[in-house]
Amino acid sequence: MRDARAPVYSVLVALYFFFPFLMHSLAQSKVPIPRVVLEATNEIHYAGTSYDELFVRLTNDGKVEWDDRVGYQKDVRQTTTIAPEQVTSIQQALDATDKRGLREKMGPYYGNTDVWGELRLRIGSPNGVFQFSVINPWGERKIKPLPKEVKSIICEASTLRSKIAKEPLDKMCESGRPSH
């Protein structure tokens, strides 16, 4: 009569010898997780409702994502890539921006009649992540001017989105540094 424990024993022996090889293979094949260079998420408030849209996200591997509005409150995620030189240029511009005067929440900078928005920004660098949000960075009636550092960061995001999504560039960003 055959021992019922024999198949279990065989599996355990196989795992004992195979497990170190499997762990070594997994350790060798680690692919680095892309780091966010710039992310801007727009929270739109209108008529008692709100929704989030990914304005633009750039990772250090050149991947760019954004939400494209199709119909009423339906976003379709779009993806493309940009050249490493463009990623480096954007990263250097963001690193050079003085962030000491930035606060967790800033604004509002414009007074809008029916709609208001909060642009949440996340800037990544090899030294860490910096996050802040800007209430109504665009709009109808100017309340106060955007600080130049805030404008610079918003225009980096706006210029990138304009180029990859083939949308018009916001007027406040038409004259300035970004040329990716």
N, C-alpha and C positions, 0 to 999 in steps of 0.2 A: 504494500500500500504506500502511496506517495505522501510525503509530508506536506501539509497545507501551508507551512511557513516558508517553503523553498522559494516561491516567486517573490515574496516580500524581502527575503534575505538577498536575493539576486538584485533587486531594485536598490536596496540599501548599499550594497557593495558597489554597484555601478555609480550611484550618486556620490559615494565616498571618493571615488577616483575621478569622476567627471567634474564635481563641484569646483575644485581649485582651478581647473582649466577654464571653466565657464566664467568664474569671477575675474580671472586674469584677462580674458578676452573682452569682457565688459569694461574693465578698467582701461584697457588700451584703446577702445573705440569711443571714448568720451568725446562728444562733440560739444564745443563751448556754446552756451546759451547766448544768443545775441543780446546786447545791452542797448537799452533805449537811449538815444542821443537827444531826441526832442519828441514830445508828445503834447498835443493840444486837443482837449475834449471840450466841446461847446455844449453847455446846458441851456436850452432855449425854453423860455416861459412865455406862454401865449394863451389867453382866454381861460385861465384857471388850470391849464395842463402844462406839463413840461416833458421834454424828451432830451436825451443825450445823443450827440453825434460825434463820431471820431473825426475831428477836423483834419488832423494829420499825425502820423506816428512814423518816425525814422529810427531804425536800429543801426548799430555800427557795422552790420554786414551789408548795408545799402538797401535793405528792404523798406519800402514806403507803403503805408496803408492809409486809407481814408474812407469815409462813408459818403456815398453818392445818394442824394435824395431822389427817390422815384415815387411819384404820387404823394399822397398825404400820409405823412409820418411812417414811411417805409424806407429804411436805409439799406443800401446794398454795399457791402464791403468790397473795396477795390484794392488791388495790390500791384506794385511795380517795383523796379529796382533802379537805383542811381549809381553812378560811378564812384569808386572809392575816393577819388579826388574831391568830389562834391560833398561826400560825407565829412571828409577832413576839413574842408572849408567851413561847413556849417558848425562842426564841433569847435573849431578854433574861434569862430565869431562868438559862439555862446560862452566859451571859456573866457574870452576877453571882456565880456560884459560884466560890469560892476554890479554885483547882486546884493551888496550891503544894505542898500536902501529899500529893498523889496520886502514886503510883508506877506503873511499868509493869505490875506484877502485885501485886495486893493480896489478902489473905485467907490462909487460909479463915476465914470468919466463922461458919459452921455446920458441925457434923459430921453427916454423913448416913450411914445404914447401907448402902444398896444403890446409891445414885445420887449422883453428884457432878457439879457443873456449873461452867463458866467463862463468865461473861458478859463478852464483849468489847465495849467501848464506844468509839465514835468521835464526837467533838463537833467540828463545823465552825463556823467563824465567818469573817467577812471577813478576820480577821487570821491565819488558819491553821487547822490541824487538831490536836486533842489526842486521844491514844488511850491507853487503859489497860484492864486486865481485872481482874475480881473473881472470886475462887474462892469458890464456895458462898455467894452473897449471901442465899439463902433456905435454909430447911431445918428439921431436926428438933431438933437440940441446939445451942444457942447456945454458941460457943467464946469469942467476943469481940464487942463491939458494933461495928456499922458506923459509920465516921466520918460525921458529919452531911453532909459534902460528897458522899461516895459515895452515901449514902442519898438525898440530894436529886436527884442525876443519875439514879439507878435509878428513883426515883419519877416523874420526868418521863417516862421511857420507859414505865414501867408504867401510868401514868395515860393516856397517849396510846393505848397498845395496848388497855387496858380499854375505852376509849370507842369506838374504831373497830372492834374485834373483838367488842364487846358481851360481854366476859368480866368476871368479878368482879375487883375491884381487890385486889391483895395487901394483907393486913392492915397491914403496916408502913407502907403509903402512905395509909391511910385518913384519917389526920389530917395535914394538911400543906398546902403551897402549891398544887400543881398543880390547876387547875380548867378546863383547856382543854376 
